[in-house]
């Protein structure tokens, strides 16, 4: 009998060429499929909730796959983790309905971007945060949020490439927090994201924190629908796919 497994996956993306399997070079999907294929004794085709670029991390990536294997979720989790490199872990494995698909069943996601705010570079956070220094005005960043919330055309925050048919996206919530000393975290909730959209938002909002961008200028940047009007692309190491929502999406349809 065919079963559908749902996996919760975490990884440090620094040493990988992103999530998606490629012809050469290590990817998270490729290594997971190799491990799961050995555990299940057949070639596994893994479907992720979405792609992450090279160097991007995940705490809450979700993937699913079909298998006739008799392995239990406990056996699957233990077997896969014994074969994976230490930078990747299957955090949870469970059976799902046959209609569940990690990508197409998702209703929303939360990405976070971490800024390192130590007055000198912190070697312990440099792999997971963008060192931007101290003395920044994060209150100005929060004043930018109203211009980015809701249904907007985010063409100015889209990098070249990708196959999106529209640049309109819905961002129902933005949050700023300080989860540990010298870390400022931007959280972006959305029903979908354009290519490198969150990293471009992070680079643009940093300009506000530096006093180089007035909050009301976000309206002009959005209206321009021109990537050249937004800020620089923030480096990959600060970005993390924090959570994928399914039935638990709290922001309505």
C-alpha positions, -999 to +999 in steps of 0.1 A: +000+000+000+014+034-010+019+059+018+025+096+017+052+109+042+054+145+053+088+156+066+099+186+086+135+195+077+161+218+090+195+227+074+224+250+075+226+260+039+261+275+039+277+245+022+250+237-003+239+250-037+204+255-024+174+232-020+168+221-056+185+191-070+210+200-097+232+183-122+263+188-101+272+201-067+256+192-033+220+203-028+197+196+002+170+179-020+196+157-037+212+145-004+178+138+012+166+118-018+198+097-017+193+090+020+156+083+017+161+060-013+185+039+007+161+037+036+131+029+015+149+006-010+136+025-041+143+058-058+125+085-039+112+117-056+109+144-029+086+174-033+096+204-012+074+233-001+096+256-021+132+264-032+158+281-011+189+296-028+225+287-022+236+296+013+200+300+026+190+281+058+158+265+069+143+256+102+109+246+089+112+233+053+085+207+045+088+180+020+066+150+010+070+118-010+051+087-019+064+052-011+053+016-009+079+010+018+068-006+051+090+018+071+074+036+100+078+073+105+103+066+134+123+042+112+123+067+084+135+096+106+163+075+122+174+059+090+176+092+070+194+111+098+220+083+100+229+089+064+227+127+061+256+152+067+254+170+101+242+202+084+208+185+075+183+169+097+149+154+094+132+169+125+099+151+122+083+124+099+047+115+098+021+099+075-002+123+056-032+119+035-025+109-001-039+143-012-012+162+007+016+179-013+043+199+004+042+226-022+006+227-035-011+223-001+009+251+015-011+283+023+017+305+035+053+308+047+074+328+071+109+337+063+132+355+087+163+376+079+189+381+107+211+412+109+242+410+131+245+442+151+276+436+171+300+466+170+326+442+157+320+412+135+309+382+156+325+350+143+298+329+160+270+344+140+286+354+107+274+322+090+237+330+098+235+368+100+245+398+079+270+418+099+257+454+097+272+470+128+256+488+157+239+522+162+211+516+136+176+530+140+153+500+138+123+521+147+125+537+112+123+502+098+090+495+116+077+528+101+083+513+066+061+483+073+027+499+064+039+505+029+047+468+024+017+452+040-012+437+022-016+429-015+011+448-034+030+446-067+065+437-056+081+440-090+107+463-076+118+436-051+121+408-077+155+396-090+159+386-126+149+351-134+121+329-121+089+319-137+063+339-118+033+349-140+025+379-117+045+401-094+016+407-071+020+391-037+002+393-003+023+401+029-001+400+058+025+405+086+060+419+091+077+417+125+109+430+140+124+412+170+157+409+189+159+372+197+195+373+212+222+399+219+234+416+187+208+400+164+179+419+149+154+397+131+130+407+104+101+382+099+081+383+067+048+363+064+034+358+029+012+336+008+040+335-018+073+352-026+091+363-057+127+353-064+149+369-038+121+391-027+128+389+011+165+395+006+158+426-014+134+438+012+161+432+039+186+452+019+162+480+013+150+482+049+186+483+061+189+516+043+161+530+064+179+518+096+210+536+084+190+568+079+196+567+041+159+560+032+128+577+045+099+553+052+075+571+028+100+563-001+088+527+000+057+538-017+077+554-045+099+523-048+068+500-051+051+522-077+082+523-099+081+485-105+118+488-111+144+466-093+169+494-097+149+516-073+152+491-044+182+485-021+210+460-025+204+423-023+211+412+012+235+382+014+221+347+016+234+337+051+209+359+069+178+343+054+160+313+069+128+295+059+113+295+094+079+279+089+055+266+063+018+269+071-010+245+059-043+243+078-027+264+105-023+296+083-037+323+106-044+350+080-075+338+062-079+328+025 
